[in-house]
Amino acid sequence: MKKLLLFFFVMPIKIFAFSEDGDYHLHLGGSVSREFLQSLAVNDVRDDLIAQINDPSLSIKLFSISHQLLNSPERIKSATLDVINKSEASYLEIRTGLRSFDESKNYQPYLDSFVQALRESPKAVKGYLSVDRFKSEHDKNYINFIIDAALKNSDVIAGIDISGFSPHAPRMLEGEFLSQTIEKILQHNLCLTIHMGETQSQEEYRDSTTVLSSLQKLFEKNSLYRQKVRLGHVIFLTDEQVGILLELRVPCEFCPSSFIFLTKNIEFDHKKHPLKKIFKEGVSVLLGTDDTLIFQTSFKEEQNKFKQFFILGEPMH
């Protein structure tokens, strides 16, 4: 995995080097431990949730359970520290969207708890504040808030994550709004991670075109922007989009178990994965666990799957 060391994130004053022992793509709510969720469910006397948490066959539904139980600033802080302390990675980048614990749309308590946990971390860690392209409440006001929050907490918040996975729901962040958001984040000298090519749908192909064309134009204006962008998943692209990806040469993130999940019901030629093409061209591909709770995996397991796929050239099942 030596190619993971070839790229550097350049930011004002600080330079972040990528490491083989880093987990660069994980979401807070999907990465807490079952033991931690069980303790919260026991505390709340939620026997219904305890039974579900202990069900090894559950996967995606655990997102909802996690969301229900992480219902206070104190629990957000504890959850963040749980993810950090349970991970086998020496460096982590944790992503989370902010939410209000009441009807006020007050995101500050969540932010403060997340930031405090990052500052108390016993290991190297950075946070990314997420905007979910499917949530109507993640509007311009929310985006402005998280940009400002990232700038005010730059010691532990590296930047903004554009994400969201809800294949059949309408997209709120797309088209010109998506392009403008990408530009605004980069203009504030923040790092930007973007989920792209995650599903095989016309909407996803359209968004990928928006992302790639926006980056092309922005890199022409300012070549330093290239050092602040990473793309996540990048599974389903057209041949034309793969060509633009190779031209852009931005590092991408690969989450093995998540990839298996996203392609499990689809005939997918592993040899033609876009990330294999950029890896062969010397562009960095970084390891992420995505959601260790959901996929019942660990950093070490994902490391082994990464090596199997990129180094040994073997398909994963």
C-alpha positions in Angstrom: 0.0 0.0 0.0 3.0 2.3 -0.5 1.0 4.4 -3.0 -1.0 5.7 -0.1 2.0 7.9 0.9 2.3 9.8 -2.4 -0.1 12.6 -1.8 -0.3 15.5 0.6 -3.2 17.7 1.7 -1.8 21.3 1.6 -3.7 23.8 3.8 -2.6 27.2 5.1 0.2 26.6 7.7 -0.5 22.9 8.1 0.4 19.9 5.8 -1.3 16.6 6.4 0.4 13.5 5.1 -1.5 10.4 4.3 -0.6 7.2 6.2 -1.2 3.5 5.6 -2.6 3.3 9.1 -5.2 6.1 8.6 -8.9 5.6 8.3 -10.0 8.5 6.0 -13.7 7.8 5.5 -16.0 6.9 8.4 -19.3 8.3 9.6 -19.9 8.8 13.3 -23.4 7.3 13.5 -22.5 4.2 11.6 -19.2 3.6 13.4 -20.1 3.5 17.1 -19.7 0.1 18.7 -22.6 -2.3 19.4 -21.5 -2.3 23.0 -21.9 1.4 23.3 -25.3 1.4 21.7 -26.4 -1.4 24.0 -25.3 0.6 27.1 -27.4 3.5 25.9 -30.4 1.3 25.2 -30.1 -0.3 28.7 -29.9 3.1 30.3 -33.1 4.2 28.4 -34.8 0.9 29.2 -35.4 0.3 25.5 -35.8 -3.5 25.4 -37.0 -3.3 21.8 -33.8 -1.6 20.7 -31.6 -4.0 22.8 -33.0 -7.0 20.9 -32.4 -5.3 17.6 -28.8 -4.3 18.5 -28.0 -7.9 19.4 -29.4 -9.2 16.1 -26.4 -10.0 13.9 -28.5 -10.0 10.8 -29.3 -6.3 11.1 -27.3 -3.8 9.1 -28.7 -0.7 7.6 -31.5 -0.5 10.2 -28.7 0.1 12.8 -28.5 3.7 11.4 -31.9 4.4 12.7 -31.2 2.9 16.1 -28.0 4.8 16.4 -29.8 8.0 15.5 -32.5 7.4 18.1 -30.0 6.7 20.9 -27.5 9.5 20.1 -30.1 12.0 21.3 -28.1 14.5 23.5 -24.9 16.5 23.3 -23.3 14.3 26.0 -24.0 11.2 24.0 -22.5 12.7 20.8 -19.3 13.4 22.8 -19.3 9.9 24.2 -20.0 8.4 20.8 -17.2 10.2 19.2 -14.7 9.0 21.8 -16.1 5.5 21.5 -15.3 5.5 17.8 -11.8 6.9 18.3 -10.9 4.5 21.2 -12.3 1.4 19.5 -10.6 2.0 16.2 -7.4 0.2 15.3 -6.3 3.0 13.1 -3.6 5.4 14.3 -5.3 8.3 12.5 -8.9 8.9 11.9 -11.1 11.3 10.0 -14.7 11.3 11.4 -17.6 12.7 9.5 -20.9 13.8 10.9 -23.8 16.0 10.0 -25.1 18.3 12.7 -28.6 18.2 14.0 -30.7 19.9 16.6 -32.0 18.0 19.6 -35.3 19.9 19.6 -37.3 21.9 17.0 -35.1 25.0 17.2 -32.6 24.1 14.5 -29.9 24.9 17.0 -26.8 23.0 15.8 -24.4 24.5 18.3 -24.7 21.9 21.1 -24.0 19.0 18.7 -21.1 20.9 17.2 -19.6 21.8 20.6 -19.8 18.2 21.8 -18.2 16.8 18.7 -15.4 19.3 18.7 -14.7 18.8 22.4 -14.4 15.0 21.9 -12.0 15.6 19.0 -9.8 17.8 21.2 -9.8 15.2 24.0 -8.8 12.4 21.6 -5.8 10.3 22.7 -4.8 9.8 19.1 -4.5 11.9 15.9 -8.0 12.7 14.6 -9.8 15.3 12.4 -13.5 15.9 11.8 -15.5 16.8 8.8 -18.9 18.4 9.0 -21.4 16.8 6.6 -24.1 18.2 4.4 -26.6 15.5 3.3 -27.7 16.2 -0.3 -31.1 14.5 0.5 -32.1 16.5 3.6 -34.2 19.6 3.0 -33.0 21.1 6.3 -29.4 21.1 5.0 -30.1 24.2 3.0 -28.0 27.3 2.4 -28.3 28.5 6.0 -27.0 25.1 7.3 -24.2 25.1 4.8 -23.1 28.6 5.8 -23.3 27.5 9.4 -21.0 24.5 9.0 -18.5 26.4 6.9 -18.3 29.0 9.6 -18.0 26.3 12.3 -15.2 24.6 10.4 -13.3 27.9 10.1 -13.7 28.7 13.8 -12.6 25.2 14.8 -9.8 24.6 12.3 -7.6 22.9 14.9 -9.8 19.8 14.7 -12.2 20.3 11.8 -10.5 19.8 8.5 -13.4 20.6 6.2 -16.8 19.7 4.8 -18.2 16.4 3.6 -20.9 16.3 0.9 -22.6 13.0 1.3 -26.0 11.3 1.7 -27.4 7.9 0.7 -31.1 7.6 -0.1 -31.3 6.2 -3.7 -35.1 6.7 -4.1 -35.5 10.1 -2.4 -35.4 13.5 -4.1 -32.1 15.3 -4.1 -32.0 18.7 -2.5 -28.3 19.5 -3.3 -27.8 19.1 -7.0 -27.2 21.0 -10.2 -26.1 24.7 -9.8 -26.7 24.6 -6.1 -24.2 21.7 -5.8 -21.7 23.5 -8.0 -22.0 26.7 -6.0 -21.6 24.8 -2.7 -18.4 23.1 -3.9 -17.0 26.5 -5.0 -17.9 28.2 -1.7 -16.2 25.5 0.4 -13.0 25.7 -1.6 -13.0 29.5 -1.6 -12.9 29.3 2.2 -9.7 27.2 2.0 -11.4 24.2 3.5 -10.8 20.6 2.6 -13.7 19.0 0.7 -14.7 15.3 0.5 -17.5 14.4 -1.9 -19.4 11.1 -2.2 -19.7 10.3 -5.9 -20.7 7.4 -8.1 -22.2 5.6 -5.2 -25.3 4.2 -6.9 -26.1 3.0 -10.4 -28.8 5.6 -11.3 -29.3 8.5 -13.7 -29.5 10.9 -10.8 -26.1 9.8 -9.6 -24.5 9.9 -13.0 -25.9 13.4 -13.4 -24.5 14.5 -10.0 -21.1 13.0 -10.9 -21.0 15.0 -14.1 -21.8 18.1 -12.0 -19.0 17.4 -9.5 -16.4 16.6 -12.1 -17.2 19.5 -14.4 -17.2 21.9 -11.4 -13.8 20.7 -10.3 -12.4 21.0 -13.8 -13.4 24.7 -13.9 -12.3 25.4 -10.3 -8.9 23.8 -10.8 -8.4 25.9 -13.9 -9.0 29.0 -11.8 -6.9 27.9 -8.9 -4.6 24.9 -9.1 -4.2 24.8 -5.3 -7.9 23.6 -5.0 -6.8 20.2 -6.3 -4.9 19.7 -3.0 -8.0 20.2 -1.0 -10.4 17.7 -2.7 -11.0 13.9 -2.2 -13.7 11.8 -3.8 -15.4 8.9 -2.0 -16.6 5.5 -3.3 -16.4 6.4 -7.1 -17.9 3.1 -8.3 -20.4 3.9 -11.0 -19.0 6.2 -13.7 -19.3 6.5 -17.5 -16.2 6.1 -19.6 -16.2 9.8 -20.2 -16.4 10.5 -16.4 -13.5 8.1 -15.8 -11.5 10.1 -18.3 -12.1 13.3 -16.5 -11.3 11.6 -13.2 -7.9 10.6 -14.6 -7.3 14.1 -15.8 -8.2 15.6 -12.4 -5.8 13.3 -10.5 -7.5 13.9 -7.1 -7.1 11.2 -4.4 -10.1 9.0 -3.8 -11.3 6.9 -0.9 -12.1 3.2 -1.1 -14.3 1.5 1.6 -14.1 -2.3 0.9 -17.2 -3.6 2.8 -19.3 -0.7 1.7 -18.2 -1.4 -1.9 -19.3 -5.1 -1.5 -22.7 -3.9 -0.2 -23.2 -1.4 -3.0 -22.4 -3.9 -5.7 -23.9 -7.1 -4.2 -26.9 -7.3 -6.5 -25.2 -6.0 -9.6 -22.9 -7.6 -12.2 -19.8 -5.5 -11.6 -16.5 -6.1 -13.4 -13.9 -5.6 -10.6 -11.1 -5.1 -13.1 -12.8 -2.0 -14.5 -13.3 -0.3 -11.2 -12.5 3.4 -11.8 -10.3 3.5 -8.6 -8.2 0.6 -10.0 -7.5 2.7 -13.1 -6.4 5.8 -11.1 -4.3 3.6 -8.7 -2.4 2.1 -11.7 -1.7 5.7 -12.8 -0.1 6.5 -9.4 -3.0 8.5 -8.0 -3.6 8.0 -4.3 -6.4 5.7 -3.2 -7.1 5.9 0.6 -8.7 3.4 2.9 -11.9 4.1 4.7 -14.1 1.8 6.8 -17.3 3.9 6.1 -19.5 2.3 8.8 -18.0 -0.4 10.9 -21.2 -0.8 12.9 -23.3 -1.3 9.8 -20.9 -3.6 8.0 -19.7 -5.5 11.1 -16.1 -4.9 10.2 -13.0 -3.3 11.6 -10.1 -1.2 10.4 -7.7 -4.2 10.2 -10.3 -6.3 8.2 -10.7 -3.4 5.8 -6.9 -3.1 5.4 -6.7 -6.7 4.4 -9.6 -6.3 1.9 -7.9 -3.3 0.5 -4.6 -5.2 -0.1 -6.6 -8.1 -1.6 -8.3 -5.8 -4.1 -5.6 -3.3 -5.1 -2.3 -5.1 -4.4 -3.1 -8.7 -5.1 -5.7 -7.9 -7.7 -8.3 -10.3 -6.3 -12.1 -9.6 -6.4 -13.9 -9.3 -3.0 -17.1 -11.1 -2.1 
